[in-house]
């Protein structure tokens, strides 16, 4: 499974709309998440109302904070109007210049909703293949494992063998929602494989 991460400041309007519209289209093998650098206490009521008009219920949604885990799990990221407040997301990032719907009348919120919808459609129609093939997140996860494994096994194993082992084990989680706990599992499996007489990642 690949993940697109939508980020704005409060995760109470724009990024929530984008996440919901992306998942409403349900592209095969790709899901959206959203978060904010300074999340609000609740979604903007006018956003919930505007999305309900499309048959999408956001009344149960709550803003959430952008975490390291979410950043490491992103295969593509979109930031919206947060400027310097937007943290670094270690994946391919594009910025959408979208007005903030907070406090706007419903008619204006509908316009913003539809603008985001058009950008989501464009993202799905033009970049889905790139999202599915992007290996940025995989390479970043591999980079976190390799220093630990090299320090531990450099006297017993060739560096390329260590890299190949970690790479193959991480590849087995390419369809999973890879978060920190999977990094821990992958590290444990790589250690077991490299300690064995013959390192077989498929059997580790």
Buried (B, 14 or more C-beta within 10 A) or exposed (E): EBBBBBBBBBBBBBBBBBBBBBBBBEBEEBBBBBBBBEBBEEBBEBBBBBBEEBEBEBEEBEBBEBEEEBBBBBBBBBBBBBEEBBBEBBBBBEBBEBBBBBEBEBEBBBBBBBBBBEBBEEBBEEBBEEBBEBEBBBEBBBEBBBEEBBEBBEEEBEEEBBBBBBBBBBBBBEEEEBBBEBBEBBBEBBBEBBEEEEBEBEEB
